[in-house]
């Protein structure tokens, strides 16, 4: 039963990637792969959707773990994914930052700047690699790893990504490593958050998908965990929206001018 579920999701997401790219008149897609599980799943889906019209980019810095690059290479070899390695170390050297949080954000934005430049060069769209847990918690960098033209995995929670990765055949080394954005040595997503995704995701599912009230959540989960999740969701709403435009005219982008993305002339 579980495999049939993931088979259906795989079919839907492969079609989603192909249709969202080709409807723009383009044929190609690219994404950054870090050696982590989210980008691995997105890359496998993109390869299935686009074949040789998909290319992956590894964008290490001087702070990246060498094992991450090796894991990314293993993934590409297994699924016959074309890739290119471009170091962002010179970009970080040109603008030195001592604070590790700022450095992490800057690194993420430099990676996305490179990806968008490559998308222009290759006439391709950037495919996103952020999962639903990260998006809801705001655990990502605005105009960095949260940026993309389309995101096939943004409605799957982190714990679901692990299940999906196993179904897709992502290498065990990637599946079994602790979640990390690899922004500095020893960086760990769950250590930074203070909770594991196994703890966070059930709360998110109840609050977001099942529309549970805070009172209902408190009947099932730890109070501090509930407070943490709800505060993160509301505090980071700005990361899930386009910039707010001050309304002066009768039809304002984001207010009344709401044509669908795939509107046709």
Phi, psi and omega in degrees: 000317182297318180295324179294326177297310182290330176296319178294317179296317178302312181300316180296314184288326176297316177295320179302312181298312182298313184290319182293331178278312185290333179294342178276352184095355177266169180235345191248155175223152176223159169205160175272139175238135188252350190094002177265172189285324183294309180293331177295313180296315179299319182292319179297316179297318181295321178297318179295325183281322191245348180061231181286357175272009175246139177223139179255151178234129172261127189233065184287157171245182177292349181258356183286149177284129178303328181294332179295318178296319179296320178296320178295320178296319179300317178300312182297321179294318182295321185255012177056049180262125175292139180216163176220142179253124178230117180282134175264007180305316179298327179292322179287325177295328182286342180221075186295135179230131181269334181279125188291329178292313178297321178297318179297316179295317180296319178300315180298320180288326177293321177298316181290326176298318178296316181298318181290329174294318179294327179295324177291318180296317186267356186055056183228160175260146179277126180262129184281159185227021180266134179272173185293326178299312180296316182296315182291324180278349185072022183273074181185171184257122177300130184065015173243242182293343177280349182276145174182168174272329177205151183226109182283341186247009185289353177249016176245126178290162184302317180296329176287327178300320178299316179295316182296320180299319178298317179298319183285345180088025175299138182307141183302326181300326179283317182295322188273349182283149177298138179303130181204138174280353176058039183274336173205166185300126177080006182295135180226128179303309187290328175294319179295317181289327181093354178219157176277159176295331177296331176276320186286315189300319178300325178291315178300315181299317180292315185285316185275306187277321182263359177057036177293146176281166177300320180298319178293323178296319182295339177285340185249331190233164178299138185300314181297322179294316179299313179300317180301310184296311183296317179298319179297317181299310184286323181296329186253020178303325182299334180285344182261007183232153170292158179306137181285128180260130177295126185277119178237335185246176184289332178229110186242134180304129179090345179251300183240339180268089192235039178300146177294155182302325185259028178300142180248148174287000000 
